[in-house]
Amino acid sequence: MLTALVVVIHLIAAVVLVMLILLHSGRGGGLSDMFGGGMGSVAAGSNVVERNLDRITVGAAVIFAFTTIILGVRLQ
């Protein structure tokens, strides 16, 4: 039961992590340009948005890493 719950959380964290990484603006703009990120880089608040996106991405990565360790220990 606990393993199934951790697997579900792990899968959700993986999908969210992929989406958040794709939203980051790289050298060429990335997918964030598709959703208006290119226009937002000129605006004054874009630094706040990028910082918040970075924080959320780090949080998702921590959850992903934590569930990976839990699954590694549980499935030995």
ChimeraX attribute file (.defattr): number of C-alpha atoms within 10 A of each C-alpha:
attribute: neighborCount
match mode: 1-to-1
recipient: residues
	/A:1	5
	/A:2	9
	/A:3	13
	/A:4	10
	/A:5	9
	/A:6	17
	/A:7	15
	/A:8	13
	/A:9	14
	/A:10	21
	/A:11	13
	/A:12	14
	/A:13	20
	/A:14	17
	/A:15	12
	/A:16	17
	/A:17	21
	/A:18	13
	/A:19	13
	/A:20	18
	/A:21	17
	/A:22	13
	/A:23	20
	/A:24	18
	/A:25	16
	/A:26	12
	/A:27	6
	/A:28	9
	/A:29	14
	/A:30	16
	/A:31	17
	/A:32	19
	/A:33	17
	/A:34	11
	/A:35	11
	/A:36	10
	/A:37	20
	/A:38	17
	/A:39	12
	/A:40	15
	/A:41	16
	/A:42	10
	/A:43	10
	/A:44	9
	/A:45	10
	/A:46	15
	/A:47	13
	/A:48	10
	/A:49	14
	/A:50	16
	/A:51	11
	/A:52	12
	/A:53	16
	/A:54	15
	/A:55	12
	/A:56	15
	/A:57	20
	/A:58	15
	/A:59	14
	/A:60	21
	/A:61	18
	/A:62	14
	/A:63	18
	/A:64	21
	/A:65	15
	/A:66	14
	/A:67	20
	/A:68	15
	/A:69	11
	/A:70	15
	/A:71	17
	/A:72	10
	/A:73	9
	/A:74	11
	/A:75	7
	/A:76	5
